[in-house]
Amino acid sequence: MNAHTDMTAATAMAFPRINEPAPAFDALTTDGRKTLADYRGKWLILFSHPADFTPVCTTEFTAFARRADDFASLDTQLLGLSIDSHYAHIAWVRSIKDTFGIDIPFPIIADLDMKVAQAYGMIQPGASDTQAVRATFIIDPEGILRAMVYYPMTNGRSVDEFYRLIQALQTSDTHKVATPENWKPGEDVIVPTPQTAAAAEARLSEGYDTKDWYFSTKSL
C-alpha cells in the first residue's frame, strides 16, 4: 500500500459511527475552551467548514446564526469548527458583523492540530488533506452520535434540514416512532413494524392507518 492509501485507510477507521459515543474533545474556541462534556444534557450540532473568510462558509454561518434561537428552542446548541487559528476565527466573526450585520452567537473551534477534525473524520483526502469538508454531526444529550452528513467543499448545506432532523429525532425518541421522508411536526408518524407473524395479523385491527401489515401510520 502506498502512503496515500495508508492515510485513506487510517482516516476511514477514525470515522465515528451512528448510535455510538461521539469522540470526546477539549478545544479552544471563540468562547473559551469547550469540551464535549460541556454539552451533556443538551443536543449539539457540531459542524465543520473548510476555511474562514470564504463565501460559501459565510452563507452557512450566517444561516446558522439566524436560526440559533430556533435551535435553542429545541434545547440544541451549535458549535462550529475549521482548521484555522483562533485569531482568524475572531477576525472572521467581526468581519461578518461589520459586513452583514449578523452576530455569530455560537463558538468556533480552532483546530490547527486537526485533532478534532481527524477524530470526527472531517478530513477527506479525496477533497483535501489540510481542510475539513462540510461535515455535520448531531449529538444527543447523552453524548451519542445520532446523525452525520458530509457535503463537498463547493456546495453549502441546508440549515433548515438540520433543524427538521433535530425535530424528527426528538419526536422519535419521545414517542418511539419513525418519521417518513421530509416529515415535519404535525404530520403523521410511522408505527414500528410488527416483529412476529401474530403481531402482523393483529396489526390490521389496532386502529392505525394501515396500508399493509408492515406500513402503518398514526397522528400524534
C-alpha positions as CSV (number, residue, x, y, z in Angstrom):
1,M,0.0,0.0,0.0
2,N,1.3,3.5,-0.8
3,A,1.3,6.4,1.6
4,H,-2.0,7.9,0.2
5,T,-3.7,4.5,0.6
6,D,-2.4,4.2,4.1
7,M,-3.7,7.6,5.0
8,T,-7.1,7.0,3.5
9,A,-7.4,3.7,5.4
10,A,-6.4,5.3,8.7
11,T,-8.9,8.2,8.1
12,A,-11.7,5.8,7.3
13,M,-11.0,3.8,10.5
14,A,-11.2,7.0,12.5
15,F,-14.7,7.8,11.4
16,P,-17.3,8.0,14.2
17,R,-20.3,5.7,14.0
18,I,-24.0,6.5,14.5
19,N,-25.5,5.4,17.8
20,E,-22.1,5.2,19.5
21,P,-20.5,7.7,21.8
22,A,-19.3,10.8,19.9
23,P,-15.5,11.3,20.1
24,A,-14.5,13.4,23.1
25,F,-12.8,16.7,22.6
26,D,-11.2,19.6,24.6
27,A,-10.6,22.5,22.3
28,L,-10.0,26.3,22.2
29,T,-13.0,28.2,20.8
30,T,-14.0,31.8,20.3
31,D,-15.9,31.4,23.6
32,G,-13.1,29.8,25.6
33,R,-12.2,26.2,26.0
34,K,-15.0,23.7,25.3
35,T,-15.3,20.0,25.8
36,L,-17.9,17.5,24.7
37,A,-18.9,17.1,28.3
38,D,-19.9,20.8,28.5
39,Y,-22.8,19.9,26.2
40,R,-24.0,17.0,28.3
41,G,-27.8,17.2,28.8
42,K,-28.2,19.2,25.5
43,W,-28.4,18.3,21.9
44,L,-25.4,19.5,19.9
45,I,-24.8,20.3,16.3
46,L,-21.1,20.2,15.6
47,F,-20.3,21.4,12.1
48,S,-17.1,21.9,10.2
49,H,-16.2,24.3,7.3
50,P,-13.2,24.4,5.0
51,A,-11.9,27.9,5.9
52,D,-12.7,31.3,7.4
53,F,-13.2,34.3,5.0
54,T,-14.7,32.2,2.3
55,P,-18.1,32.9,0.6
56,V,-19.9,29.5,1.0
57,C,-18.9,29.2,4.6
58,T,-20.0,32.7,5.3
59,T,-23.5,31.9,4.0
60,E,-23.7,28.8,6.2
61,F,-22.5,30.6,9.3
62,T,-25.0,33.5,8.8
63,A,-27.8,30.9,8.2
64,F,-26.9,29.0,11.4
65,A,-26.8,32.4,13.3
66,R,-30.3,33.4,12.0
67,R,-31.7,30.1,13.2
68,A,-29.8,30.0,16.5
69,D,-32.8,30.9,18.6
70,D,-34.9,28.2,16.8
71,F,-32.3,25.6,17.6
72,A,-32.2,26.8,21.2
73,S,-35.9,26.3,21.5
74,L,-35.2,22.6,20.8
75,D,-32.6,22.6,23.5
76,T,-29.9,22.4,20.8
77,Q,-26.5,24.1,20.9
78,L,-24.3,25.0,17.9
79,L,-20.6,24.6,17.6
80,G,-18.5,25.4,14.5
81,L,-15.0,24.2,13.5
82,S,-12.3,24.8,10.9
83,I,-8.6,24.2,10.7
84,D,-7.9,27.9,11.2
85,S,-6.3,29.8,14.0
86,H,-8.2,31.2,17.0
87,Y,-7.4,34.8,15.9
88,A,-8.6,34.1,12.3
89,H,-12.0,32.9,13.8
90,I,-12.3,36.1,15.8
91,A,-11.4,38.3,12.9
92,W,-13.9,36.5,10.6
93,V,-16.7,36.8,13.2
94,R,-16.0,40.5,13.4
95,S,-16.0,40.8,9.6
96,I,-19.3,39.1,9.4
97,K,-20.7,41.5,11.9
98,D,-19.3,44.5,10.0
99,T,-20.2,43.3,6.5
100,F,-23.5,41.6,7.0
101,G,-24.8,43.0,10.3
102,I,-25.1,39.5,11.8
103,D,-23.7,38.3,15.2
104,I,-22.4,34.8,15.3
105,P,-23.7,33.7,18.7
106,F,-22.1,30.3,18.9
107,P,-18.4,29.3,19.5
108,I,-16.0,28.1,16.7
109,I,-13.3,25.6,17.5
110,A,-9.7,26.5,16.3
111,D,-8.4,23.1,15.2
112,L,-4.9,23.8,13.9
113,D,-3.6,20.5,15.0
114,M,-6.6,18.8,13.4
115,K,-7.2,16.6,16.4
116,V,-11.0,17.1,16.4
117,A,-11.3,17.0,12.6
118,Q,-9.4,13.7,12.5
119,A,-11.4,12.2,15.3
120,Y,-14.7,13.0,13.5
121,G,-13.5,12.1,10.0
122,M,-13.8,15.7,8.8
123,I,-10.6,15.3,6.7
124,Q,-11.4,13.6,3.4
125,P,-8.1,13.0,1.5
126,G,-10.1,12.9,-1.8
127,A,-11.0,16.5,-1.2
128,S,-8.2,18.0,0.9
129,D,-5.6,16.8,3.4
130,T,-5.4,20.2,5.1
131,Q,-9.1,21.4,5.2
132,A,-12.2,20.0,6.7
133,V,-15.1,19.2,4.4
134,R,-18.6,20.4,5.3
135,A,-19.4,17.8,7.9
136,T,-22.3,18.0,10.3
137,F,-22.8,15.8,13.4
138,I,-25.9,15.7,15.6
139,I,-25.1,14.5,19.2
140,D,-27.8,13.8,21.7
141,P,-27.9,14.8,25.4
142,E,-26.2,11.5,26.4
143,G,-23.3,12.2,24.1
144,I,-24.4,9.7,21.5
145,L,-23.8,10.5,17.8
146,R,-27.2,10.3,16.2
147,A,-26.6,11.6,12.7
148,M,-23.8,12.7,10.4
149,V,-23.9,14.3,7.0
150,Y,-21.0,15.3,4.7
151,Y,-21.1,17.9,1.9
152,P,-18.5,18.8,-0.6
153,M,-16.5,22.0,-0.4
154,T,-18.3,23.6,-3.3
155,N,-21.8,23.3,-2.0
156,G,-23.4,24.7,1.1
157,R,-25.5,22.6,3.4
158,S,-29.2,23.2,4.3
159,V,-29.6,24.6,7.8
160,D,-33.3,24.1,7.6
161,E,-32.8,20.4,7.1
162,F,-30.8,20.1,10.3
163,Y,-33.5,21.9,12.2
164,R,-36.0,19.5,10.7
165,L,-33.8,16.5,11.6
166,I,-33.5,17.6,15.2
167,Q,-37.3,17.8,15.4
168,A,-37.6,14.3,13.9
169,L,-35.0,12.7,16.2
170,Q,-36.6,14.2,19.3
171,T,-40.1,13.1,18.1
172,S,-38.8,9.5,17.5
173,D,-37.2,9.4,21.0
174,T,-40.2,10.7,22.8
175,H,-42.9,8.7,21.0
176,K,-40.9,5.6,19.9
177,V,-41.9,6.1,16.3
178,A,-40.2,6.7,12.9
179,T,-40.8,9.6,10.6
180,P,-41.3,9.5,6.8
181,E,-39.5,11.4,4.1
182,N,-39.3,15.1,4.8
183,W,-41.5,14.7,7.9
184,K,-42.5,17.9,9.7
185,P,-44.2,18.4,13.1
186,G,-47.9,17.9,12.9
187,E,-47.7,15.2,10.2
188,D,-48.4,11.5,10.7
189,V,-45.6,9.3,12.0
190,I,-44.7,5.7,11.2
191,V,-45.6,3.0,13.8
192,P,-42.9,0.4,14.4
193,T,-43.3,-2.7,12.2
194,P,-44.6,-5.9,13.9
195,Q,-41.8,-8.3,14.7
196,T,-43.8,-11.6,14.7
197,A,-46.4,-13.2,12.5
198,A,-49.0,-12.9,15.3
199,A,-48.3,-9.2,15.7
200,A,-48.6,-8.7,12.0
201,E,-52.0,-10.3,12.0
202,A,-53.1,-8.2,14.9
203,R,-51.8,-5.0,13.4
204,L,-54.8,-4.8,11.0
205,S,-57.2,-4.3,13.9
206,E,-55.1,-1.9,16.1
207,G,-56.7,1.3,14.8
208,Y,-53.8,2.7,12.8
209,D,-53.9,3.9,9.3
210,T,-52.6,0.6,7.9
211,K,-51.7,0.2,4.2
212,D,-50.2,-3.3,4.8
213,W,-49.0,-5.2,7.9
214,Y,-45.6,-3.5,7.7
215,F,-46.8,0.0,6.9
216,S,-48.9,1.8,9.5
217,T,-49.1,5.5,10.4
218,K,-50.7,7.5,13.1
219,S,-51.1,11.1,14.3
220,L,-49.6,12.3,17.5
